[in-house]
Amino acid sequence: MKTNAKLLGLTVLTVSLVLLAVSQSVTATPNKRHNTERAQAAYEALQQYFYEAERKLYGETYPHKGGNRYSYVWPFASAMQATVALARIPEVGERYAQDVQDRLDGLAAYWNGSKSPPGYDSYVRPPLGGGGDLFYDDNEWLAIELIKAYRLTGNEEALERAKELFALFVHGWDADESHPCPGGVFWTQAPWSQDRNTVSNAPAAEVGLYLYEMTNDSYYLDWAKKMYDWVNGCLLAPNGLYWDHIKLSGEINKTHWTYNQGTMIGASVLLYRATGDQAYLDRAAGIAEAALNYYGKSRIYAQPIVFNSIFFENLLLLEDARPNPKYRKYIQDYADEIWTTIRDPQTGLLVFDANRSTELLEQSAFAAIYANLAGYKRNGRN
């Protein structure tokens, strides 16, 4: 009887474990399906109201109210982020393979090969438009998406273009030792600004670290560390968050934008992956903790959604390296709140202000947030 009781106990335990596994699977699957479906819905609205298929370009706003026919390059980069994020969702990603190629094709309209080093202008170039100033951060967002596209498709041209862009970022480094807090990549080549920003250095460091992962070339690691260290030396606030930029006068803009925290979290995680130094991962977790405490459940909604999409993607990069369920819950709560309160159910577009048009940046970021929630997978080398 004791043997039978023991066997019965093992059977009950086995059944209980199976039921628990099934329960967890059932719990996880609807959430993933929920995020996938919402990502697809947001993306479909993006394509319906903003995309011009003939040129493979986007409009800046909907409804369109005068001005440029096509979007600036940063909103295009945000649309590219959304597209690539959809393509990385395992269950549906293949449906968006052609869309990824379309983004690569459309991006060519912004390429300025006459500059040395070359890069993407802020607006489409002739014959479609007059081009524009070159911004280092714009090119950094694009380089990150080009690297993701390469990892998805094996497109060598995308990887080579990302390498070209990294040369541009190195070119943008401030070499004048007489400047306050010397070093750092400038924000733009435009003559009206000489700011050096967190957002023109931390994403550049991320690009360098991704390239190091793929090439094992220490050139990329060394420059990434240099850019990362400059931000920590010049724009780290006492509260553990990062300020926005420093002027040549030495004046610091002390705004705490979410994307600055996000890119420094991401650069820290990537430095941990590159070096194995646990201190970098600890720093990433520390920045995340400070950011979540600071933005909480109210300040986060005062930040532009496109900044939040970058912040959240880097939080998921940290979650991939050091799992913490509160990161994903924070993102999920935000996304679902925006869906419920800001999204127009008739069009699928976000309407933050009834008195203005919806921006491409906003709709793209919304799709990217849900797509990253659905598609990020642990240790996937995102």
Residue pairs with C-beta under 8 A, 6 or more apart in sequence:
31 332
32 91
32 374
35 332
35 335
35 370
35 371
35 373
35 374
36 89
36 91
36 92
36 370
36 371
36 374
38 335
38 339
38 370
39 85
39 86
39 89
39 367
39 370
39 371
39 373
39 374
40 86
40 92
41 348
42 82
42 343
42 348
42 363
42 366
42 367
42 370
43 82
43 83
43 86
43 367
43 371
44 348
45 347
45 348
45 349
45 363
46 79
46 82
46 360
46 363
46 364
46 367
48 348
49 62
49 347
49 349
49 358
49 363
50 58
50 59
50 62
50 71
50 79
50 360
50 363
51 57
51 58
52 58
52 59
52 70
55 70
55 106
55 109
55 128
56 102
56 103
56 105
56 106
57 70
57 71
57 76
57 106
57 109
57 124
57 128
58 70
58 71
58 75
58 76
58 79
58 106
58 360
59 69
59 70
59 71
59 360
60 67
60 68
60 70
60 71
60 72
60 75
60 359
60 360
61 356
61 357
61 358
61 359
61 360
62 349
62 357
62 358
62 360
63 357
64 357
65 357
68 123
68 129
69 128
69 129
70 109
70 123
70 124
70 128
70 129
71 79
71 360
72 122
72 123
72 132
73 110
73 120
73 121
73 122
73 123
73 132
73 135
73 138
73 142
74 122
74 135
74 137
74 138
74 141
74 361
75 359
75 360
75 361
75 364
76 103
76 106
76 107
76 110
76 360
77 138
77 141
77 142
77 145
78 141
78 306
78 309
78 360
78 361
78 364
78 365
78 368
79 103
79 360
79 364
80 103
80 107
80 142
80 145
81 141
81 145
81 309
81 313
81 364
81 365
81 368
82 364
82 365
82 367
82 368
82 371
83 96
83 99
83 100
83 102
83 103
84 100
84 103
84 145
84 148
84 149
84 152
85 313
85 367
85 368
85 371
85 372
85 375
86 92
86 93
86 95
86 96
86 99
86 367
86 371
86 375
87 93
87 96
87 97
87 99
87 100
87 152
88 148
88 152
88 371
88 375
88 376
88 382
89 371
89 374
89 375
90 375
90 377
93 152
93 375
97 152
97 153
100 149
100 152
100 153
101 153
103 145
103 149
104 146
104 149
104 155
104 157
104 158
107 120
107 142
109 124
109 125
109 128
109 129
110 120
110 121
110 122
110 123
110 124
110 125
111 118
111 119
111 120
111 121
111 125
112 118
112 119
112 120
112 121
112 125
112 131
112 134
115 134
117 164
117 167
117 168
117 171
118 164
118 168
119 134
119 139
119 164
119 165
119 168
120 134
120 138
120 139
120 142
120 165
121 131
121 132
121 133
121 134
122 131
122 132
122 133
122 134
122 135
122 138
123 129
123 130
123 131
123 132
124 131
125 131
133 188
133 189
133 190
134 188
134 189
134 190
135 187
135 188
135 189
135 190
135 200
136 168
136 169
136 172
136 185
136 186
136 187
136 188
136 189
136 200
136 204
137 187
137 197
137 199
137 200
137 203
139 165
139 168
139 169
140 165
140 169
140 199
140 200
140 203
140 204
140 206
140 207
141 203
142 165
143 161
143 162
143 165
143 166
143 169
143 203
143 207
144 203
144 206
144 207
144 210
146 158
146 159
146 161
146 162
146 165
147 158
147 159
147 162
147 207
147 210
147 211
147 214
148 382
149 155
149 158
150 156
150 158
150 159
150 162
150 214
151 381
159 214
162 207
162 210
162 211
163 211
165 207
166 204
166 207
166 208
166 211
166 220
166 223
169 185
169 204
169 207
169 208
169 223
169 227
170 223
172 185
172 186
172 189
172 200
173 183
173 184
173 185
173 226
174 182
174 183
174 184
174 185
174 186
174 196
175 182
175 183
176 182
179 248
180 246
180 248
180 249
180 250
181 196
181 230
181 233
181 234
181 246
181 250
183 196
183 226
183 230
183 234
184 196
184 197
184 200
184 201
184 227
184 230
184 231
184 234
184 246
185 196
185 200
185 201
185 204
185 227
186 193
186 194
186 195
186 196
186 200
187 193
187 195
187 196
187 197
187 199
187 200
187 245
188 195
194 247
194 248
195 245
195 246
195 247
195 253
196 230
196 234
196 245
196 246
197 244
197 245
198 231
198 235
198 242
198 243
198 244
198 245
198 257
198 260
198 263
198 264
199 244
199 245
199 257
199 259
199 260
199 263
201 227
201 228
201 230
201 231
202 227
202 228
202 231
202 242
202 260
202 263
202 264
202 266
202 267
203 263
204 224
204 227
205 223
205 224
205 225
205 227
205 228
205 231
205 263
205 267
205 270
205 271
206 224
206 263
206 266
206 267
206 270
207 224
208 220
208 221
208 223
208 224
208 227
209 220
209 221
209 224
209 267
209 270
209 271
209 273
209 274
210 270
211 217
211 220
212 218
212 220
212 221
212 224
212 274
213 270
213 273
213 274
213 381
221 274
224 267
224 270
224 271
224 274
225 271
228 264
228 267
228 268
228 271
231 242
231 264
232 264
234 246
235 242
235 243
235 244
235 245
235 246
235 252
235 260
236 242
236 243
237 243
237 254
237 256
239 290
239 294
240 286
240 287
240 289
240 290
241 256
241 260
241 261
241 287
241 290
241 291
241 294
242 256
242 260
242 261
242 264
242 287
243 252
243 253
243 254
243 255
243 256
243 260
244 253
244 254
244 255
244 256
244 257
244 260
245 252
245 253
246 252
246 253
247 253
256 294
257 303
257 307
258 291
258 295
258 300
258 303
258 307
258 308
258 310
258 311
259 306
259 307
259 308
259 310
259 311
261 287
261 288
261 290
261 291
261 311
262 291
262 307
262 310
262 311
262 312
262 313
262 314
262 315
263 310
263 314
264 287
265 284
265 287
265 288
265 291
265 311
265 314
265 315
265 317
265 318
266 284
266 313
266 314
266 317
266 318
268 280
268 281
268 283
268 284
268 287
269 280
269 281
269 284
269 314
269 317
269 318
269 320
269 321
270 317
271 277
271 280
272 278
272 280
272 281
272 284
272 321
273 321
281 321
281 322
284 318
284 321
284 322
285 318
285 322
285 324
288 315
288 318
288 324
288 327
291 311
292 326
292 327
292 330
295 303
297 333
300 308
300 334
301 334
301 337
303 311
304 361
304 362
305 338
305 350
305 352
305 361
305 362
305 365
305 366
305 369
306 361
306 362
306 364
306 365
308 334
308 365
308 369
309 364
309 365
309 366
309 368
309 369
309 372
312 331
312 334
312 369
312 372
313 368
313 372
315 327
315 330
315 331
316 327
316 328
316 331
316 372
316 373
316 376
316 382
317 382
318 324
318 327
319 327
319 328
319 376
320 376
320 377
320 378
320 379
320 380
320 382
323 378
328 373
331 369
331 372
331 373
332 373
334 369
335 366
335 369
335 370
335 373
338 350
338 366
342 350
342 351
342 352
343 349
343 350
343 351
343 366
344 350
344 351
349 358
349 363
350 358
350 362
350 363
350 366
351 358
352 358
352 362
376 382
